[in-house]
């Protein structure tokens, strides 16, 4: 089996897994009150925002990259 065939199989498997997870989430949302799943979504989104803010605060100033000897030609 070639590398491209392995990648294609992996891609297909990942896509099936994503579709299964979407169907499961949709069934959960339909069968539970908005307050239940809404709180879970809020927790996830707030966590992602917190992580993004932390990364932004830790990002070095762009002059560090501009002055890098790796960029000298």
Beta strands, then each sheet from edge to edge (+ up, - down):
end
